[in-house]
């Protein structure tokens, strides 16, 4: 299951973007409307004189996050919820192409403190440091480094225990928590479940290539374990 931005991340975006129902030019001289929306509205470019409703502003935010900005952050690899939310806010402000250079290297290396430091550098518009952007980058960096409260995943734990009893898995602790999941064990798990082809046939998984090419993450494996545990 792909990670989605939480309400914490959405609130962060709204806090700094604000909402204007009449088109305006942002500090970078780009026509903008609603909650920081640029581009088009119902096929028409945002331009002077355009107005929208609050409902439309919320819809534009949700649609653009789902279709443009969240996919760019998902490509970065396995992030916790706070890291993901912070980077989606960052990406929404600066565009999907922003993940490059030293920032991208730090993310790939999982050098989290360096990632937060890199975020702070993006506080300029038209070459000038803006106080609003500085505050936003500081808020995103704080959220990025904020530990995620660990909550027991009751559904996953119950499913893992069932598979342990059925001898599908042998190391229970490797599967009871998404944060402790051992992805290097997944090929063995798939084998014990009957193999990828069998799982496709039983409609436990639908994207065969995802598993064959090891493009899965912990969320995918969580869903697999839970769904398989419900087999008779």
C-alpha positions in Angstrom: 0.0 0.0 0.0 1.6 3.3 -1.1 2.1 5.9 1.5 -0.2 8.9 1.4 0.2 12.4 2.8 -1.3 12.7 6.3 -3.4 15.5 7.6 -0.3 16.9 9.3 1.4 17.3 5.9 -1.8 18.8 4.3 -2.1 21.3 7.2 1.6 22.3 6.7 1.0 23.0 3.1 -2.2 25.0 3.8 -0.4 27.0 6.6 2.2 28.3 4.3 0.4 28.5 0.9 -2.7 30.2 2.3 -5.8 30.3 0.1 -6.7 32.9 -2.4 -9.8 32.4 -4.5 -8.7 35.0 -7.1 -5.6 34.5 -9.2 -2.5 36.3 -8.1 1.2 36.4 -8.9 3.4 34.6 -6.3 6.9 36.1 -5.4 8.4 34.1 -8.3 6.0 35.9 -10.7 3.9 32.8 -11.4 0.1 33.0 -11.7 -1.4 31.1 -8.7 -4.8 30.4 -7.3 -6.4 28.5 -4.4 -4.0 26.7 -2.1 -0.8 27.5 -4.1 -2.1 26.0 -7.3 -0.4 26.8 -10.6 -0.9 25.4 -14.1 -4.5 24.9 -15.2 -8.0 24.9 -13.8 -10.5 22.8 -15.9 -8.1 23.0 -18.8 -7.5 26.8 -18.6 -4.2 28.3 -17.5 -4.3 30.2 -14.2 -4.4 33.9 -15.3 -5.4 37.4 -14.2 -9.1 37.6 -13.3 -9.7 33.9 -12.7 -11.7 33.0 -9.6 -12.7 29.7 -8.0 -14.7 28.4 -5.0 -13.2 27.1 -1.8 -14.5 23.6 -2.7 -12.6 23.9 -6.0 -9.4 25.0 -4.2 -9.6 21.9 -2.0 -10.2 19.7 -5.0 -7.3 21.2 -6.9 -5.0 20.6 -3.9 -6.0 17.0 -3.5 -5.8 16.2 -7.2 -2.4 17.8 -7.7 -1.0 16.1 -4.7 -2.2 12.7 -5.9 -1.3 13.0 -9.5 1.9 15.1 -9.5 3.6 15.7 -6.2 3.2 12.5 -4.2 4.4 10.2 -7.0 7.6 12.2 -7.1 8.2 11.7 -3.4 7.3 8.0 -3.5 10.1 7.4 -6.0 12.6 8.5 -3.4 12.3 5.2 -1.5 11.2 4.1 1.9 10.4 7.2 4.1 8.5 7.4 7.4 5.3 9.4 7.5 6.9 12.6 8.8 9.7 12.5 6.3 7.2 11.8 3.5 4.9 14.7 4.6 7.8 17.1 4.8 9.1 16.3 1.4 5.6 16.4 -0.2 5.2 20.0 1.2 8.7 20.8 -0.1 7.9 19.3 -3.5 4.5 21.1 -3.7 6.2 24.4 -3.2 9.2 23.9 -5.6 8.0 21.3 -8.1 8.7 17.5 -8.7 12.0 18.2 -10.4 13.6 19.6 -7.2 15.0 16.3 -6.0 18.5 16.3 -7.5 22.1 17.1 -6.7 23.2 17.0 -3.1 19.7 16.8 -1.8 18.9 13.6 -3.8 22.3 12.1 -2.8 21.5 12.7 0.9 18.1 11.1 0.6 19.6 8.1 -1.2 22.3 7.8 1.4 19.6 8.1 4.2 21.7 10.9 5.7 18.7 12.4 7.3 20.4 15.3 9.1 22.0 16.3 5.9 18.6 16.1 4.1 17.2 18.5 6.7 20.1 20.9 6.2 19.7 20.8 2.4 16.0 21.7 2.7 17.0 24.9 4.6 18.9 26.1 1.5 15.8 26.5 -0.6 14.5 29.7 0.9 14.9 32.1 -2.1 12.6 33.4 -4.8 14.0 35.4 -7.8 17.4 35.2 -6.1 16.2 36.8 -2.8 15.9 35.2 0.6 12.3 35.4 1.7 11.3 35.3 5.4 8.2 33.2 4.6 10.2 30.6 2.7 12.8 30.5 5.5 10.0 29.7 8.0 8.5 27.1 5.7 11.9 25.3 5.2 12.5 25.4 8.9 9.0 23.8 9.6 9.6 21.2 6.9 13.1 20.3 8.3 11.7 20.0 11.8 8.9 17.7 10.6 11.4 15.7 8.6 13.5 15.0 11.6 10.6 14.5 14.0 10.5 10.8 15.2 7.3 9.0 14.3 5.4 7.6 17.3 5.5 3.9 17.1 2.0 2.4 17.4 1.3 -1.3 17.5 0.0 -2.6 14.1 -2.6 -4.9 15.5 -3.8 -6.2 12.1 -0.3 -7.0 10.9 0.7 -8.6 14.2 -2.3 -10.8 14.1 -1.7 -11.8 10.5 2.0 -12.6 11.1 1.1 -14.8 14.1 -1.4 -16.8 12.0 1.3 -17.3 9.3 3.8 -18.3 12.1 1.4 -21.0 13.3 0.9 -22.2 9.7 4.8 -22.3 9.4 4.7 -19.9 6.5 7.1 -17.7 8.4 9.7 -18.8 10.9 11.0 -15.5 12.4 7.9 -13.8 13.8 9.6 -10.6 14.9 10.7 -9.9 11.3 7.1 -9.4 10.2 5.0 -8.1 13.1 6.0 -4.5 12.6 6.3 -2.5 9.3 9.3 -0.6 10.7 11.2 -3.8 11.6 10.3 -5.7 8.5 13.2 -7.7 6.9 12.7 -7.2 3.1 15.7 -9.4 2.4 13.5 -12.3 3.7 10.7 -11.6 1.2 11.9 -14.0 -1.6 11.8 -16.8 1.0 8.3 -15.6 2.2 7.0 -15.7 -1.4 8.4 -19.2 -1.9 6.7 -20.4 1.3 3.4 -18.9 0.1 3.6 -21.0 -3.1 5.5 -18.6 -5.3 4.5 -15.5 -7.3 2.5 -17.3 -9.9 0.4 -19.1 -7.3 -0.2 -15.8 -5.5 -1.3 -14.2 -8.7 -3.6 -17.2 -9.4 -5.1 -16.9 -5.9 -5.6 -13.1 -6.4 -3.4 -12.3 -3.4 -1.2 -10.1 -5.6 -2.0 -8.4 -8.9 1.3 -6.7 -10.0 3.5 -9.7 -10.8 6.4 -7.6 -12.0 6.5 -5.6 -8.8 7.5 -8.8 -6.9 9.6 -10.4 -9.6 11.8 -7.3 -9.9 11.8 -6.6 -6.2 10.2 -3.2 -6.5 8.1 -3.8 -3.4 8.4 -1.9 -0.1 7.3 -2.7 3.5 3.8 -1.4 2.8 3.4 -3.9 -0.1 4.6 -6.7 2.1 2.3 -5.7 4.9 -0.7 -5.9 2.6 0.6 -9.3 1.2 0.8 -10.8 4.7 -2.6 -9.6 5.8 -4.3 -10.7 2.6 -2.6 -14.1 2.6 -3.5 -14.7 6.3 -7.2 -14.5 5.3 -6.9 -17.6 3.0 -8.8 -20.6 4.3 
